[in-house]
Amino acid sequence: MSLTKQHELHARRKGRNTGLALVLVAFVAIIMGLTVVKVKSPGFQVPNVEGTNGN
Amino acid sequence: MSDASFESKPIENEAQFGDFFALLKPRVMTLVVFTAFVGLLAAPTAVHPFVGFCAILFIALGGGASGALNMWYDADIDAVMKRTAKRPIPAGKVTREEAFAFGLTLSVFACVFLGLATNWLAGGLLAFTIFFYVVIYTMWLKRSTPQNIVIGGAAGAFPPMIGWAAATGEISTASVLMFCLTFMWTPPHFWALALFMRSDYDDAGVPMLTVTHGRPSTRRHILGYTVLLAALAIALGFTQVGGWVYLSVAIVLNALFLKGAFDIYRRDEDMSEADNFAVERKFFKLSLLYLFAHFGAILIEAGLDKFGVAL
């Protein structure tokens, strides 16, 4: 079977896969947005990790 | 490697994206979203709009996940009842195992991300709500006590409290009273429905008050819960989320609701059947407006407060 030929299974599950793709994209956008909001919030402090200050 | 599992279901019965969405009980989710939104906005602490949006989203997903777990456990009941026979599991579109995995994964995801986005009290309250609905209500008490509606109502009452906790990181008198409002509203709302709708819970073996204690007892229960509900609803008006708008709405609606409950209490089955349960139907419709208007009034109070309008 050719690798380029679409399996019938993929056509059948197209709606489901598209929906899942949209959910994953939305998830990435949410995490990105939350990260930006948290980092920009007034109370945000960069964690003090040992060994990162060159000593 | 075999791909025989690809063909394990009839093609026309294969689950689509919408079937997994249906597992989340989207209609129930609308009430969860609305009340959680009110709890979040009524809280005295301001929340960044995007964090607020994420909090509501994760609360809704947690509520939906508990719905999926409820469908996993109740698949046998759902298959028997006409109202639920077309749900994804009894319809053969989603297997019980798939629903369980979906519900459990989404539950963990929703609680963890609510905790990370807001605070761990909110995440913990959401986890407790899911545990309460799935384990205490669905798996334990639903099939063993006619007070199942009361207990199930508690799970639906948590969202405003979670919304409040997401904003403030605390539980307060106001958030507890918002919980009590939905908690005490649920029994009269559902028992009024049970009086005029022939329920098929009997066929499924689920004890309902109308059957186990009789319809006159159900009428007394409606009145009793409505009296307690009215007291709690008015008390909420004297907390930090209350005000003249809320109190005006609460006084009018509770007077009407009490009158409706008293009318139901005074009637017997002959009277009800003579007018096709007109009073019970009217009470049920009023109950929908009742909850929406109370939370809507809290939202208006929050809006007035944010814009510095004092009434």
Chai-1 contact restraints between the chains, C-beta under 6 A:
chainA,res_idxA,chainB,res_idxB,connection_type,confidence,min_distance_angstrom,max_distance_angstrom,comment,restraint_id
A,L9,B,F6,contact,1.0,0.0,6.0,A-B,restraint_1
A,G15,B,Q16,contact,1.0,0.0,6.0,A-B,restraint_2
A,G15,B,F17,contact,1.0,0.0,6.0,A-B,restraint_3
A,R16,B,Q16,contact,1.0,0.0,6.0,A-B,restraint_4
A,R16,B,F17,contact,1.0,0.0,6.0,A-B,restraint_5
A,G19,B,F17,contact,1.0,0.0,6.0,A-B,restraint_6
A,G33,B,F50,contact,1.0,0.0,6.0,A-B,restraint_7
A,L34,B,C54,contact,1.0,0.0,6.0,A-B,restraint_8
A,L34,B,A117,contact,1.0,0.0,6.0,A-B,restraint_9
A,V37,B,H48,contact,1.0,0.0,6.0,A-B,restraint_10
A,V37,B,F50,contact,1.0,0.0,6.0,A-B,restraint_11
A,V37,B,V51,contact,1.0,0.0,6.0,A-B,restraint_12
